Amino acid sequence: MNSSRRGAVPLRTLCCMRAIAWDMDGTLVDTEPRWGIATYEMATLMGVDLTPEQRAVTVGGTAEHTISTCLEFAGQTPNPGLIDTWKTWFFARMGEILSEGFDFRPGFPALLHDIHDAGIPQALVTNTARALVDHCLPVIGDEFFATSVAGDEVPRGKPYPDGYARACDLMEVNPDDVLVVEDSPTGISAARAAGCRILGVPVEPGLELPEGIKTLHELRGVTSFAPRDGRSWRIDDFRELWNEL
């Protein structure tokens, strides 16, 4: 008997999700507004008051990208020495801001706990430098992650694939068996270049994602992993999403 039928899900799409890789800022934790504080302050010190549209250009990027962008908006030419000087200021300021605390995105860390208990390896992949990642990880729950890759631990940060490719290598999984959850065009471009399957969860209003990316809102009509009708998100929800991406 022919097992194929109209409307059936092709075999290649049936759930073979072997790992999940999470972006950090804006996806797991609500730190993007805090990065915004430091970015606006830095730009002002450089001599320019950023508009929200200009700030949006920096979302999800490396510190070097953020600094270079702000320098250009301030009419200055970025160079390695100038970038390093501002990087010292930027990281110090972010350390101060993060030490004041930060909030989880809705649904976390309970969702990380459930996925961990289900035996699905998880990775944290971020453009944030290791020094700041290590400030956040104990709060997020480093026990949930098989590995983490910081922005200064790979040759190229997002939008290049190096971080996600490295995480896949460390977890010993093929990229096409990994679900990446990302909130920014920069991170989505990195995951796509690495060959991973992607779920978009943008939190910045009006943020345009790369063409062809499906979002949580598009698939489920919600913008976060907050419990729905009193029911928390579980690993089976992600298996269902995987088959729709």
C-alpha positions, -999 to +999 in steps of 0.1 A: +000+000+000+013+034-009+019+052+024+020+087+009-012+107+009-023+142+002-019+164+032+006+140+049+037+155+066+068+146+045+090+121+063+120+145+062+100+170+084+090+145+111+106+155+144+142+146+145+151+176+167+181+165+187+191+198+204+179+233+210+202+264+208+190+296+225+201+332+220+205+349+253+197+387+252+161+393+243+153+356+239+159+340+273+164+372+294+150+406+290+184+424+287+179+441+254+165+473+271+196+473+293+219+470+263+199+499+249+207+520+280+244+515+276+243+520+238+224+553+241+247+565+268+278+556+248+266+573+217+259+605+237+294+604+250+306+601+214+286+632+205+254+618+189+219+612+203+207+580+187+172+576+173+153+544+180+158+535+144+196+539+147+196+519+179+177+491+161+207+486+138+228+474+167+203+449+181+218+414+183+252+425+170+286+422+186+301+449+209+325+458+181+296+462+157+276+483+181+306+506+188+315+509+152+279+518+143+277+544+170+310+560+160+298+562+124+266+578+135+287+603+154+307+611+123+338+593+135+359+567+116+361+535+136+396+520+141+409+492+163+423+514+190+392+535+192+370+504+193+390+488+221+389+520+242+351+522+239+348+484+244+364+488+278+338+515+287+309+495+272+317+463+291+322+481+324+289+500+320+271+468+311+286+450+341+271+478+363+237+476+347+235+438+349+246+438+385+214+456+392+195+425+381+175+415+350+143+398+342+136+365+324+115+365+293+080+350+300+081+312+305+117+310+316+135+293+334+107+267+338+109+259+301+146+253+302+141+229+332+114+209+313+136+205+282+166+195+303+145+169+321+134+155+287+171+148+279+173+173+250+207+190+250+206+228+251+232+254+241+234+291+248+249+310+218+253+347+221+273+377+208+279+388+243+314+385+256+323+357+280+329+380+310+293+392+308+279+358+299+294+344+331+276+371+350+243+360+336+246+322+334+244+314+371+211+334+373+197+318+341+208+283+353+240+270+338+230+235+348+205+235+319+230+239+292+253+213+276+275+241+264+276+279+259+294+299+232+302+336+238+308+362+211+345+365+219+352+328+217+347+324+179+365+341+150+333+359+138+302+367+158+266+368+145+255+373+117+282+348+108+276+311+116+306+305+137+289+305+171+261+281+162+285+259+142+307+257+173+278+248+195+267+220+172+302+206+172+304+207+210+270+189+213+280+165+185+249+171+165+242+180+129+231+216+124+200+205+105+189+186+137+191+217+159+163+242+166+176+277+171+154+302+189+163+338+181+149+373+185+170+394+161+177+395+123+214+392+131+211+360+151+186+345+126+211+351+098+238+334+118+216+303+125+205+302+089+241+303+077+249+275+101+222+253+086+199+251+116+161+252+118+149+286+132+120+299+153+118+336+155+106+353+187+112+390+180+106+414+210+116+447+194+085+464+179+086+465+141+117+445+138+119+430+103+132+394+102+148+377+072+124+364+045+110+330+051+115+329+088+085+317+108+077+333+141+060+321+173+033+347+167+027+334+131+025+298+143+007+301+176-006+337+178+015+346+208+048+366+212+063+347+242+065+314+259+042+326+288+018+299+300-013+296+279-047+290+296-028+280+327-006+255+308+032+259+306+051+252+274+067+217+273+091+199+251+063+183+231+052+218+220+086+223+205+085+190+187+052+202+171+067+235+162+097+218+147+075+200+122+059+233+111+092+252+105 
